[in-house]
Every structure is written in C-alpha cells, then in structure tokens.
Amino acid sequence: MKIVILAVGTIHDVRPCARLAKRLVKKDHDVTLIAFDVFKEYIENTGARFIQYPCASEALINGKTVESVPEMMSYIKKLCESDSDLVRETLLEASQGADVLLYTDKSLGMVYIGESLKTPYIRLSFTPDAPTSAFRCIYSGECRVGGIFRRIYNKMTHISYNRKLVKIQKNSKKSWCKPLGIKNKFKLCRKYLDGSGIENLLGCSDLILPESDDLRENMHIVGYFSDFECEDTYTPPSDLAEFLKNGNAPVYVKFTDASEYDHALSTVLQALKLAGKRAVVGGDTSGEKLPENAICVKDVPYEWLFSRCEAVIQHGDAEITANALMAGKPTLVIPVNNEQTFWGNRVYERGLGTKPMHPKKLIAVSFAEVIDELCSPEYTERAEYVGKLLKAEDGAGRAVDFIEREYGEQ
C-alpha cells in the first residue's frame, strides 16, 4: 500500500507518527511522512520517505504550550491560511496514487486533498478528543459538578471545539475548496460537526481514559504508540550512563518554560535531595545550577530512560505521561493548564500517582513527603502492573492492523 502521513506540529506530534511509519515500513508499505524540515533526519531514520511541509510555525516547532481552545484554533487557522497555495500543491503532489491518507489533528489540509482525490483519509490523534459525554475536551476547563450535568458539559465541550474547526473550514473555500474542485463544502463541514464522517485512530488507552458508552463507531481507541526497540539499541551519553550506574534509580523531572514553573524545578530538586532521591532533568536547564544529585539530559528516548527511573514528575505532557505509564512508573503531574490537568487527574484517579499540584503550591519540605508517597509500594506496584497492560496493547501495531484490514487489497 502507498500511505501518506501529514504530521504538523512539535516533536510530540511527529514522534508517534514516525513510530507508526516505522511499523508500516516493516510491513513493506510505501510510506511518505510530511513534516517540518527540522524533523527530516529523525523521519528518514524510520525508513519512510520525507517531504518538507513548506510553511512553519515557530510556536508549534518549539513546543509552545497550548493554553486554551482559542489558542489551538489560532494555530490551526494559521496553518490552513499561510502559504496555502504552496502547501496545497505539495500535499496534492505527494498524495497522488495513495491508497490512504493520514493526518494529525493540526493538519486539516489533508481532508481537502482526500476529498479532491477521492482517497480515504484517517485522522490521527494522540489526545482523547472524540466526542463523548464521558470526558471533556482537553482544552476546556473541568466541570465542577457531577452527574448528568457533567456528562452534558463534557459533550458540549467537544461539540464547541468541532464547531470552531468547522468555522475555519468554511473560511477556507477560496484557498482550498475552489482550487481543488470541492463543491459540497457544507457536507465536508458536517463531517467535523458531528464527528461521524471521518475515521479516527486515537493513540490513547481505555485503561487510562474514563469508560465511555457513547463513542461513535468511527472512533477507534487503539492504545499508545511506542517504540521499545530502542531499549536494546540506544547508546546513552557517557555522562548519563555513568550517573545511572553510580546510584539508585533517579526520578525524572521535566517542566515547560511557562512562567508558572519559574521556581518549580529548584523546589522539586530541593525536595528530592531531602527525600534522598536523585534526579534526571529533561530539557534545557540553562540558568539553573543543578545539585550533585541531578543531571540534565536532552533527546534521550523516553522508552529507554524511564525504564531506568524510579518515578516521573512532570508538567502533564500527553506523550511523557503515556511513556511513564507504559514504563510502569508512578507519575506526578504539576499542571498549569486544562490539558495538563486532564492528564494529572487521569493518573491520580487510576491510582498511578499522587494528586496533581499547582507549581505555586510547592514547598520543598512538604513536597519531599509527597515524593516519598509517590515512590511507595502503593503506587509503584499498581503502576508496574498497569504498565505491562499498556505495553501489551501495542497501539501502533493495532493501528497498522486497522489500516491493512480496512484499506488494503481485498
């Protein structure tokens, strides 16, 4: 099969798509992955063909945190409108002769290409954005009441989000629909409005999400996308290897550069020292002097690193959360926005970590006690058990099976 994947966004959007591409290539499929040029080498290492997405958003590439629905809509609108002629022609050329098209939730352009070429298309999402009353849209706030009122609120947040996507599509007639000869624009918009017209592969797990009794048949929750081959093939930097060798398993710590986290890292590191723990700090720590019980790492595969850690403390990133849970590690989320709070609550409610805490409420002495609780058998044993179940789901493998079954040669 010839398969084209459009992955617009940060490394957190591209990495799961690359894992899927790698699995498809291993099954002898002809795979093309379209993304920003900064990911060229990473994608080519999967065996897939790389094509550069011809316009870029620095905020998306650099992983700027999305705070709300309006901010996400702003990103998507800019991607639909900027350099639309060049983007349209790039996607159209790459998709000629394809058997199926796949695209991430920020990549609406592939919908128009699929409609124009009469080629099936599938939406890939690594956050739980399927219209349901079981849980809210992750970019919307938490409902403070329960029962039927919460279910109604949850469903309405998804409908509201989809309506905003429809509005963007309605405004794209000049740049996409007319040049591609798409006449029934309103039918296309309705597919997004009620969520019934597009097949969705959700790279999440039923083991973590609330149980839903109203998911549409076209919403397929397949499990997290991972690549555990790197556990055997990855060679770490010498300083990291030495650090891991000379002490107990550390706690992984990572926060974004949001202003709310200005003092969070130093407080957490103080608390870890008080608790007698070591730390591996992810990301850029320039300007932060690390104590002797900590080391900074960049670009180390989560699958490899987390298997060597005792626990994970982080801001609530969906990919970090997924990998921490698959590794069977208790996880504590320190959230500042709605999406991060969603994952923090899911971890806590599933008994896989302690209660989420806002960074402004962190105090080193009391937080050391929280760390001790996080690393207690109550959480470590539960996390290890659930981690084995999550790994066995093999989301990328199930996604490949779905694509071959539904769109392969009959």
VOKEMI-469404 format. One line per 5 residues: number of its first residue (from 1); for each residue x, y, z of C-alpha. Coordinates in steps of 0.001 Angstrom, whole numbers, plus 500000, padded with zeros to 6 digits. Layout:
BEGIN
NUM) X/Y/Z ~ ... .
//
This chain:
BEGIN
1) 500000/500000/500000 ~ 501032/503592/499392 ~ 500418/505582/502564 ~ 500967/509312/503090 ~ 501085/510786/506610 .
6) 500873/514509/507322 ~ 502277/515391/510761 ~ 502247/519113/511514 ~ 503357/520230/514959 ~ 506064/519658/517544 .
11) 508169/516567/518073 ~ 505339/515322/520299 ~ 503061/515257/517227 ~ 505697/513905/514851 ~ 507200/511183/517042 .
16) 504059/508967/517286 ~ 503559/509322/513523 ~ 507176/508309/512934 ~ 506651/505235/515129 ~ 503607/504311/513058 .
21) 505545/504932/509824 ~ 508355/502664/511037 ~ 505888/499840/511717 ~ 504256/500310/508306 ~ 507631/500272/506527 .
26) 508473/497000/508279 ~ 505301/495557/506730 ~ 506642/496559/503276 ~ 504316/499510/502757 ~ 505404/502575/500767 .
31) 505246/505357/503383 ~ 505727/509105/502984 ~ 505740/511403/506018 ~ 505282/515154/505548 ~ 506531/517386/508378 .
36) 508611/520468/509168 ~ 512186/520335/507897 ~ 513700/520162/511402 ~ 512445/516566/511656 ~ 513956/515363/508362 .
41) 516743/513201/509805 ~ 514531/511755/512514 ~ 511873/510697/509994 ~ 514310/509287/507443 ~ 515733/507023/510158 .
46) 512367/505223/510217 ~ 512751/504166/506587 ~ 509901/506419/505436 ~ 510247/508968/502647 ~ 510407/512549/503970 .
51) 508758/515559/502332 ~ 509102/519016/503853 ~ 505939/520837/504879 ~ 506542/524173/503154 ~ 505470/526558/505892 .
56) 506288/526521/509570 ~ 505041/527907/512848 ~ 507881/528587/515276 ~ 505478/528191/518201 ~ 504486/524720/517048 .
61) 508036/523586/516297 ~ 509356/524849/519608 ~ 506620/523154/521592 ~ 504836/526226/522945 ~ 502204/525155/525434 .
66) 498612/525445/524215 ~ 496644/527142/526972 ~ 493098/527084/525591 ~ 490706/526285/522744 ~ 491136/529768/521162 .
71) 494917/529338/521075 ~ 494669/525933/519394 ~ 492188/527352/516869 ~ 494617/530185/516163 ~ 497392/527675/515355 .
76) 495187/525613/513083 ~ 493828/528690/511287 ~ 497332/529995/510595 ~ 498398/526622/509217 ~ 495359/526496/506933 .
81) 495879/530028/505621 ~ 499647/530597/505463 ~ 501242/529862/502089 ~ 498121/527844/501249 ~ 498899/527598/497519 .
86) 502328/526069/498122 ~ 501044/523789/500891 ~ 498125/522644/498732 ~ 500340/521797/495773 ~ 502868/519979/497999 .
91) 500201/517806/499610 ~ 498427/517190/496304 ~ 501606/516022/494573 ~ 502675/513797/497476 ~ 499230/512164/497708 .
96) 498861/511136/494060 ~ 498189/507394/493818 ~ 497970/506916/497587 ~ 495739/504194/498984 ~ 495077/506038/502223 .
101) 495988/509399/503760 ~ 496619/510004/507463 ~ 496871/513351/509232 ~ 497226/514720/512762 ~ 494727/516993/514462 .
106) 496542/520209/513422 ~ 496713/519176/509755 ~ 493311/519948/508242 ~ 494729/520396/504733 ~ 494799/516639/504122 .
111) 490993/516499/504419 ~ 490637/518638/501288 ~ 493221/516563/499427 ~ 491388/513356/500289 ~ 488065/514780/499144 .
116) 489575/516056/495898 ~ 491370/512796/495014 ~ 488565/510545/496353 ~ 491183/508915/498568 ~ 490232/507582/502030 .
121) 491661/509597/504901 ~ 492105/508889/508605 ~ 492584/511350/511412 ~ 495322/510518/513939 ~ 495015/511940/517429 .
126) 497199/511321/520453 ~ 494863/513112/522827 ~ 491300/511974/523636 ~ 489273/514397/521507 ~ 486489/512009/520465 .
131) 483007/513488/521050 ~ 481740/511792/524207 ~ 479992/512609/527463 ~ 482493/510520/529448 ~ 485223/513187/529460 .
136) 485667/516813/528432 ~ 487607/518299/525552 ~ 491127/518512/526975 ~ 491426/522216/526105 ~ 488294/523101/528111 .
141) 488077/523545/531868 ~ 486936/520891/534322 ~ 483235/520757/535239 ~ 482758/521424/538955 ~ 479527/519437/539292 .
146) 478843/515758/538680 ~ 476105/513501/537370 ~ 474097/514314/534261 ~ 475254/517948/534302 ~ 478891/516868/533908 .
151) 478001/514491/531062 ~ 476147/517258/529226 ~ 479025/519682/529804 ~ 481606/517164/528561 ~ 479699/516518/525341 .
156) 479174/520234/524723 ~ 482910/520975/525029 ~ 483601/518568/522152 ~ 480766/519980/520052 ~ 482018/523528/520667 .
161) 485559/522545/519651 ~ 484317/520880/516458 ~ 482157/523908/515593 ~ 485258/526074/515722 ~ 487027/523675/513335 .
166) 484023/523909/511016 ~ 484226/527707/511084 ~ 487856/527529/509982 ~ 486890/525163/507175 ~ 484046/527397/505999 .
171) 486500/530271/505669 ~ 488900/528198/503580 ~ 486751/527958/500447 ~ 488909/530338/498422 ~ 492275/528781/499266 .
176) 491333/525078/499314 ~ 487853/524129/498117 ~ 487713/526146/494900 ~ 491208/525230/493592 ~ 490614/521535/494365 .
181) 487143/521468/492834 ~ 485349/520629/496073 ~ 481761/521769/495616 ~ 479878/520364/498597 ~ 481735/522318/501237 .
186) 478893/522064/503744 ~ 478832/518267/503622 ~ 482545/518289/504375 ~ 481991/520650/507302 ~ 479252/518418/508706 .
191) 481702/515536/508937 ~ 483545/517566/511527 ~ 480441/518994/513157 ~ 479038/515678/514378 ~ 482245/513603/514176 .
196) 480544/510851/512196 ~ 482141/511159/508779 ~ 485854/510619/509430 ~ 487645/507532/510700 ~ 489698/508370/513795 .
201) 492592/506415/515264 ~ 493105/507584/518844 ~ 496546/506826/520241 ~ 495277/506636/523811 ~ 494277/503790/526129 .
206) 490957/502651/527561 ~ 492913/501716/530668 ~ 493572/505400/531390 ~ 490560/507201/529908 ~ 487159/507200/531640 .
211) 484867/504465/530361 ~ 482657/505773/527540 ~ 479308/504347/526445 ~ 478638/506810/523619 ~ 481709/506739/521370 .
216) 480808/506562/517685 ~ 481844/503504/515713 ~ 484357/505541/513711 ~ 486326/506417/516861 ~ 488941/503693/517402 .
221) 490968/503814/520626 ~ 493953/501632/519757 ~ 496452/502331/522570 ~ 499632/504368/522895 ~ 502154/504438/520040 .
226) 505591/503382/521252 ~ 508925/502037/520029 ~ 510529/499810/522641 ~ 513247/498600/520262 ~ 515381/501494/521475 .
231) 515663/499807/524890 ~ 518134/497419/523265 ~ 519638/499623/520551 ~ 520060/503072/522141 ~ 523507/504120/523393 .
236) 523271/506874/526047 ~ 525767/509723/526503 ~ 528698/508662/528678 ~ 527868/511084/531495 ~ 524296/509776/531724 .
241) 525444/506151/531662 ~ 527909/506901/534456 ~ 525286/508745/536502 ~ 522781/505876/536250 ~ 525455/503337/537121 .
246) 526619/505053/540307 ~ 523478/505237/542409 ~ 519845/504349/542909 ~ 517285/504768/540140 ~ 516575/508515/539780 .
251) 513319/510435/539464 ~ 512741/512025/536034 ~ 511735/515700/536225 ~ 510611/517977/533411 ~ 508653/521243/533164 .
256) 507914/523681/530335 ~ 509279/527218/530190 ~ 505916/528694/531252 ~ 506348/531459/533844 ~ 504396/529459/536441 .
261) 507301/526997/536577 ~ 509968/529651/537270 ~ 510804/528256/540709 ~ 509250/524793/540417 ~ 512367/522951/539261 .
266) 514602/524266/542059 ~ 511914/523443/544639 ~ 511462/519910/543313 ~ 515228/519322/543267 ~ 515494/520524/546878 .
271) 512657/518178/547849 ~ 514288/515239/546070 ~ 517509/515877/547972 ~ 515598/515983/551257 ~ 513939/512695/550306 .
276) 517306/511107/549500 ~ 516494/510808/545787 ~ 518472/511568/542635 ~ 517089/513366/539578 ~ 517344/513235/535809 .
281) 516127/516606/534499 ~ 514737/516743/530966 ~ 515086/519696/528611 ~ 517084/522909/528758 ~ 518269/523854/532257 .
286) 520491/526752/531246 ~ 520497/529289/534041 ~ 519628/526619/536612 ~ 522522/525289/538662 ~ 521884/521610/539281 .
291) 522881/519974/542577 ~ 525243/516997/542667 ~ 522310/514560/542862 ~ 520958/515660/539439 ~ 521911/515531/535772 .
296) 520379/517213/532695 ~ 519537/515205/529558 ~ 518242/516063/526081 ~ 516873/513888/523283 ~ 517038/510624/525220 .
301) 514225/508201/524227 ~ 511619/508040/526958 ~ 511225/504285/526441 ~ 514898/503751/527292 ~ 515202/506335/530055 .
306) 512005/505714/532022 ~ 512736/502014/532376 ~ 515770/503114/534421 ~ 513918/505628/536620 ~ 512020/505204/539870 .
311) 509238/507724/539176 ~ 508302/510670/536927 ~ 507412/514244/537935 ~ 506339/516460/535026 ~ 504012/519177/533754 .
316) 501382/516903/532209 ~ 502573/516403/528639 ~ 500484/513684/526937 ~ 503497/511869/525445 ~ 505565/511951/528650 .
321) 502551/510718/530613 ~ 501964/507859/528173 ~ 505586/506735/528224 ~ 505858/506987/532007 ~ 502768/504834/532452 .
326) 503885/502284/529834 ~ 507206/502046/531669 ~ 505256/501213/534818 ~ 506452/504268/536751 ~ 504334/506217/539269 .
331) 503750/509702/537933 ~ 503015/513083/539485 ~ 501707/515903/537303 ~ 502301/519577/538168 ~ 499788/521265/535800 .
336) 499072/524877/534869 ~ 496525/524484/532041 ~ 493461/522427/531150 ~ 495197/519731/529086 ~ 497830/519114/531738 .
341) 495158/518993/534445 ~ 493245/516387/532437 ~ 496230/514019/532393 ~ 497080/514733/536012 ~ 493573/513778/537088 .
346) 493580/510632/534945 ~ 496837/509441/536525 ~ 495596/510181/540039 ~ 492129/508670/539569 ~ 493652/505476/538175 .
351) 495853/505149/541265 ~ 499071/505582/539286 ~ 500357/508665/541060 ~ 499653/511220/543752 ~ 497221/514123/543435 .
356) 498201/516867/540944 ~ 499683/520006/542490 ~ 499955/523543/541110 ~ 503586/524728/540911 ~ 502833/527786/543045 .
361) 501925/525478/545945 ~ 505221/523580/546002 ~ 507213/523797/549250 ~ 510395/521738/549422 ~ 509905/520235/552900 .
366) 506293/519140/552425 ~ 506911/518096/548812 ~ 509638/515693/549993 ~ 506872/513818/551813 ~ 504817/513736/548600 .
371) 507808/512229/546776 ~ 508125/509532/549434 ~ 504435/508741/548973 ~ 504795/508663/545169 ~ 507632/506126/545428 .
376) 505807/503938/547967 ~ 504622/500387/547131 ~ 501038/501679/546957 ~ 501852/503438/543705 ~ 504894/501575/542360 .
381) 503199/498166/542379 ~ 500000/499479/540782 ~ 501961/501417/538134 ~ 504091/498381/537282 ~ 501002/496201/536815 .
386) 499190/498719/534601 ~ 502393/499424/532645 ~ 502577/495811/531496 ~ 498971/496003/530271 ~ 499621/499250/528392 .
391) 502698/497876/526630 ~ 500759/494777/525604 ~ 498136/496933/523860 ~ 500698/497911/521175 ~ 498799/500907/519795 .
396) 500992/501318/516711 ~ 500604/497635/515848 ~ 496825/497828/516233 ~ 496767/500940/514034 ~ 498698/499084/511306 .
401) 496261/496166/511555 ~ 493302/498558/511173 ~ 494786/500279/508112 ~ 495606/496972/506407 ~ 492222/495462/507231 .
406) 490122/498437/506130 ~ 492153/499797/503189 ~ 494416/497004/501981 ~ 493787/494822/498958 ~ 490558/492882/499304 .
//
